[in-house]
Amino acid sequence: QIRVVESGGGLVQPGGSLRLSCVADGVTHGYTFRHYDMSWYRQAPGKEREFVASITNVYLTTKYTDSVKGRFTISRDNARSSVYLQMDRLVPEDTAMYYCYVQGPAVWGQGTQVTVSS
């Protein structure tokens, strides 16, 4: 069973930066972290959960939603079973609960809150 834990959220002023971390350890059907594509999603109050960024397991191909392109960077460290989201030039519209998602077994973390406010 894979366990997913996010960290790194907090309160930051507009224009600031945060780095989210997600550890996804454990085994399911013989597969571990390095076998899975990973994603970050977010959900703002009163809105649906939306895709933010993803990274594939082998070729490290990345994708981003348009609103974060050029500001956010997703990366992974298979040796640490971890995926990261570096968020720069944050704006109030980035305020949301951020969730890590393991695409193969469809496992979500509990989320970490990001608040961008002066």
N, C-alpha and C positions, 0 to 999 in steps of 0.2 A: 504494500500500500504506500502511495506517495503522500508525503506531508508537505504542505506549502506554507511558508511563513514570510510575510513581507515586513519590511522595516524602512525607516528613513524619512517618513512623513513629518510634517510639522507646519508651523506658521512662518511665512516668509513674506517680505515686502515685494511689491511689484518690481520687476527687473532683477530679482535675486535668483538664486539657484538652489536646487535640492538634488540629492542622489538617492533614489530608491533602490533597495536591495530585496531580492527574493531568493530564498533557499528552498529548493524542492528536492528533498531526499527520500530514499526508499526505493522499493522495487515493486513493479506490477507486471505480471505475466512475463517475467524475466527481463524486462526493460528498465533502464534507469534514466536519469536526467539527460545524459548525453544523447539518448536516442530520440528525444522529443523536440519539436519546435515549441518555442515559448512566446507568450504574448503578455502585454500589459493592456488592461482596460481601465476605464474610469466611469464613475457615476456621480453626477452632481445632484443635489437635492431637487426632487420633482422631475428629474429627467431619466431617460433610459440609460442603461449601461452602454458605453460606446468603446469601440476599438481605438487604441492609442498607437501601439507599435508591436511589431513581431520580429523574431529572428529565427532562422532555420537552424537545424541541428548540425548539419555537415558543412554546408558552404557559407553559413553565417549571413545569408541573404536577409536584408532588413526591409521592412515596410513601415510607413508612418501614415497616420491620418493627416490630411492637408494642414490642419490648424497648428500642428506641432512641428512640421517639417522645418529644418534649419535651426530649431531650438532644442529639441529633445534628441538624445542618442541612446539606443538600446545596445547592450552588449551582454556577453555571457562568459562564464568561466566554468567549463565542464569539470575541471578538477575540484572545484568547490561547490558543484551542483547549484550554481547561482546565476541569476540573470539580474541585470542592473538597468535602471533608467535614469540617465543624467538629464536633468531638466534645467535649462538656462533661459534667461530673459522671461521669467515667469510673469503671467498676467492674471488678473482676477478671474478671468474665464477658465483658468486651469484649476480652480478650486473644485475638489471632488475627492471621493474615496477612490483610491487606486488599487486595482486588483491584479495579481499575478495569475496567469492561466497556463496550465500544462495541456497542450493541445491533444496529445495522444489519448491519455486516459480521461480527458475532460475534467480536470481537477482544479478547483479555485482555492486561492488563499482567502484569509479573513479580511484583507484590505488594510491599507494605511492611509490616514487622512492627510491631505495636502490643502492648506488654506493660504491663499495669496491675498494679502490685505495690508493696507498702510495703517 
